[in-house]
């Protein structure tokens, strides 16, 4: 998690291509090119676009506060281009995939407590009680509560 204090510490130490440290630039002299150089330098240091974007948000808010308090005339972060990030949507199994998992669970012999492995799309449950996702009832609906003993059960609890 980024806090204002940790962001200031990180950003201040970044050395720009023109050998200036970002933290040494006076607020009155800071411009959008300096901020974009900061982003490029952080990207070159291996920081992810999402991380740089979070730092840019903290910086932009701090500079906006400085503008509101009269320390600077305008916020240079408004003109700087922030790195783009792509968000992937979570995977939702189809009704057929859920029914296939339920059928496999119904036919599995869980009385001997042997590990059973099932998969649905990119979610895999094994007999060690490690399963990502929500419990599903025999009707294929999402159960509102976690299974009893979640994380410690010898097999997945797919019944309602």
SULMOTA-V446805 format. One record per residue. N is the residue number from 1. RES is the residue in one small letter. PHI is phi in whole degrees, -180 to 180 (* if undefined). PSI is psi in whole degrees, -180 to 180 (* if undefined). D_CENTER is the distance of its C-alpha to the mean C-alpha in Angstrom with 2 decimals. Layout:
BEGIN
n=N res=RES phi=PHI psi=PSI d_center=D_CENTER
n=N res=RES phi=PHI psi=PSI d_center=D_CENTER
END
This chain:
BEGIN
n=1 res=x phi=* psi=136 d_center=10.67
n=2 res=x phi=-94 psi=130 d_center=12.80
n=3 res=x phi=-110 psi=168 d_center=16.17
n=4 res=x phi=-59 psi=-43 d_center=18.97
n=5 res=x phi=-64 psi=-45 d_center=20.92
n=6 res=x phi=-69 psi=-36 d_center=18.45
n=7 res=x phi=-65 psi=-44 d_center=17.70
n=8 res=x phi=-60 psi=-43 d_center=21.47
n=9 res=x phi=-62 psi=-43 d_center=22.10
n=10 res=x phi=-68 psi=-51 d_center=19.76
n=11 res=x phi=-67 psi=-39 d_center=20.92
n=12 res=x phi=-61 psi=-33 d_center=24.53
n=13 res=x phi=-84 psi=-10 d_center=24.94
n=14 res=x phi=-69 psi=130 d_center=23.88
n=15 res=x phi=-96 psi=123 d_center=27.05
n=16 res=x phi=-77 psi=164 d_center=27.53
n=17 res=x phi=-57 psi=-28 d_center=29.53
n=18 res=x phi=-88 psi=19 d_center=32.66
n=19 res=x phi=71 psi=9 d_center=32.46
n=20 res=x phi=-87 psi=146 d_center=31.71
n=21 res=x phi=-85 psi=137 d_center=29.10
n=22 res=x phi=-58 psi=-37 d_center=26.82
n=23 res=x phi=-69 psi=-15 d_center=27.64
n=24 res=x phi=-89 psi=-8 d_center=31.35
n=25 res=x phi=-77 psi=129 d_center=31.37
n=26 res=x phi=-69 psi=144 d_center=33.14
n=27 res=x phi=-55 psi=-40 d_center=31.46
n=28 res=x phi=-67 psi=-20 d_center=34.51
n=29 res=x phi=-103 psi=-7 d_center=34.13
n=30 res=x phi=-69 psi=132 d_center=30.39
n=31 res=x phi=-133 psi=175 d_center=29.81
n=32 res=x phi=-65 psi=-29 d_center=27.16
n=33 res=x phi=-66 psi=-38 d_center=28.15
n=34 res=x phi=-63 psi=-41 d_center=27.33
n=35 res=x phi=-68 psi=-42 d_center=23.82
n=36 res=x phi=-67 psi=-34 d_center=23.31
n=37 res=x phi=-64 psi=-38 d_center=24.85
n=38 res=x phi=-60 psi=-48 d_center=22.35
n=39 res=x phi=-60 psi=-45 d_center=19.44
n=40 res=x phi=-63 psi=-40 d_center=21.45
n=41 res=x phi=-66 psi=-42 d_center=22.26
n=42 res=x phi=-66 psi=-39 d_center=18.73
n=43 res=x phi=-63 psi=-41 d_center=17.86
n=44 res=x phi=-66 psi=-25 d_center=21.04
n=45 res=x phi=-85 psi=4 d_center=20.04
n=46 res=x phi=92 psi=9 d_center=17.12
n=47 res=x phi=-75 psi=145 d_center=14.24
n=48 res=x phi=-75 psi=158 d_center=11.39
n=49 res=x phi=-61 psi=-38 d_center=11.66
n=50 res=x phi=-64 psi=-41 d_center=8.37
n=51 res=x phi=-66 psi=-45 d_center=9.83
n=52 res=x phi=-63 psi=-39 d_center=13.19
n=53 res=x phi=-64 psi=-41 d_center=12.31
n=54 res=x phi=-64 psi=-42 d_center=11.23
n=55 res=x phi=-62 psi=-41 d_center=14.49
n=56 res=x phi=-64 psi=-37 d_center=16.37
n=57 res=x phi=-65 psi=-45 d_center=15.60
n=58 res=x phi=-63 psi=-44 d_center=16.95
n=59 res=x phi=-62 psi=-45 d_center=19.85
n=60 res=x phi=-62 psi=-41 d_center=20.70
n=61 res=x phi=-68 psi=-39 d_center=20.92
n=62 res=x phi=-66 psi=-41 d_center=23.03
n=63 res=x phi=-69 psi=-33 d_center=25.26
n=64 res=x phi=-67 psi=-39 d_center=25.69
n=65 res=x phi=-65 psi=-40 d_center=26.86
n=66 res=x phi=-62 psi=-38 d_center=29.21
n=67 res=x phi=-66 psi=-44 d_center=30.58
n=68 res=x phi=-63 psi=-33 d_center=31.21
n=69 res=x phi=-88 psi=2 d_center=33.04
n=70 res=x phi=83 psi=12 d_center=35.17
n=71 res=x phi=-78 psi=-29 d_center=34.07
n=72 res=x phi=-137 psi=156 d_center=33.26
n=73 res=x phi=-78 psi=-38 d_center=34.58
n=74 res=x phi=-144 psi=162 d_center=31.46
n=75 res=x phi=-93 psi=108 d_center=27.75
n=76 res=x phi=-67 psi=-19 d_center=27.35
n=77 res=x phi=-69 psi=-23 d_center=23.56
n=78 res=x phi=-64 psi=-32 d_center=24.37
n=79 res=x phi=-92 psi=-14 d_center=26.02
n=80 res=x phi=-79 psi=142 d_center=23.58
n=81 res=x phi=-82 psi=125 d_center=21.36
n=82 res=x phi=-89 psi=149 d_center=17.65
n=83 res=x phi=-62 psi=143 d_center=15.64
n=84 res=x phi=-86 psi=147 d_center=14.36
n=85 res=x phi=-125 psi=153 d_center=11.01
n=86 res=x phi=-113 psi=135 d_center=11.01
n=87 res=x phi=-106 psi=134 d_center=9.03
n=88 res=x phi=-99 psi=141 d_center=10.21
n=89 res=x phi=-80 psi=147 d_center=11.73
n=90 res=x phi=-66 psi=152 d_center=11.81
n=91 res=x phi=-83 psi=131 d_center=15.07
n=92 res=x phi=-118 psi=120 d_center=17.97
n=93 res=x phi=-67 psi=150 d_center=21.07
n=94 res=x phi=-77 psi=166 d_center=24.38
n=95 res=x phi=-59 psi=-38 d_center=27.24
n=96 res=x phi=-64 psi=-41 d_center=29.08
n=97 res=x phi=-64 psi=-41 d_center=26.36
n=98 res=x phi=-65 psi=-45 d_center=26.21
n=99 res=x phi=-61 psi=-39 d_center=30.03
n=100 res=x phi=-63 psi=-42 d_center=30.21
n=101 res=x phi=-66 psi=-43 d_center=28.07
n=102 res=x phi=-65 psi=-39 d_center=30.20
n=103 res=x phi=-64 psi=-41 d_center=33.37
n=104 res=x phi=-66 psi=-40 d_center=32.46
n=105 res=x phi=-67 psi=-39 d_center=31.70
n=106 res=x phi=-66 psi=-33 d_center=34.98
n=107 res=x phi=-87 psi=-9 d_center=36.95
n=108 res=x phi=-78 psi=143 d_center=35.52
n=109 res=x phi=-93 psi=102 d_center=37.81
n=110 res=x phi=-96 psi=2 d_center=35.80
n=111 res=x phi=-69 psi=-29 d_center=38.96
n=112 res=x phi=-88 psi=3 d_center=39.11
n=113 res=x phi=59 psi=27 d_center=35.53
n=114 res=x phi=-80 psi=148 d_center=34.83
n=115 res=x phi=-61 psi=137 d_center=31.26
n=116 res=x phi=-122 psi=131 d_center=30.40
n=117 res=x phi=-113 psi=130 d_center=27.61
n=118 res=x phi=-132 psi=152 d_center=26.40
n=119 res=x phi=-139 psi=150 d_center=23.80
n=120 res=x phi=-141 psi=104 d_center=22.69
n=121 res=x phi=65 psi=-122 d_center=20.83
n=122 res=x phi=-103 psi=14 d_center=17.98
n=123 res=x phi=-107 psi=128 d_center=18.21
n=124 res=x phi=-123 psi=135 d_center=20.78
n=125 res=x phi=-116 psi=136 d_center=22.65
n=126 res=x phi=-125 psi=170 d_center=25.19
n=127 res=x phi=-66 psi=-9 d_center=28.04
n=128 res=x phi=-81 psi=8 d_center=26.43
n=129 res=x phi=82 psi=12 d_center=24.62
n=130 res=x phi=-100 psi=110 d_center=21.22
n=131 res=x phi=-146 psi=133 d_center=19.77
n=132 res=x phi=-98 psi=131 d_center=16.39
n=133 res=x phi=124 psi=-162 d_center=16.79
n=134 res=x phi=-111 psi=157 d_center=19.47
n=135 res=x phi=-72 psi=142 d_center=23.18
n=136 res=x phi=-119 psi=136 d_center=25.31
n=137 res=x phi=-78 psi=170 d_center=28.94
n=138 res=x phi=-66 psi=-18 d_center=31.83
n=139 res=x phi=-86 psi=1 d_center=31.97
n=140 res=x phi=85 psi=14 d_center=28.52
n=141 res=x phi=-101 psi=153 d_center=26.96
n=142 res=x phi=-73 psi=128 d_center=23.90
n=143 res=x phi=-77 psi=145 d_center=25.24
n=144 res=x phi=-81 psi=-21 d_center=24.43
n=145 res=x phi=-121 psi=153 d_center=24.54
n=146 res=x phi=-70 psi=156 d_center=23.25
n=147 res=x phi=-65 psi=152 d_center=26.01
n=148 res=x phi=-61 psi=135 d_center=28.41
n=149 res=x phi=68 psi=32 d_center=27.59
n=150 res=x phi=-55 psi=134 d_center=24.06
n=151 res=x phi=91 psi=-16 d_center=22.97
n=152 res=x phi=-122 psi=-9 d_center=26.62
n=153 res=x phi=-67 psi=142 d_center=28.38
n=154 res=x phi=-70 psi=-20 d_center=30.10
n=155 res=x phi=-144 psi=163 d_center=29.16
n=156 res=x phi=-69 psi=139 d_center=26.87
n=157 res=x phi=-99 psi=97 d_center=28.19
n=158 res=x phi=-103 psi=-1 d_center=28.20
n=159 res=x phi=-87 psi=163 d_center=31.19
n=160 res=x phi=-104 psi=* d_center=31.32
END
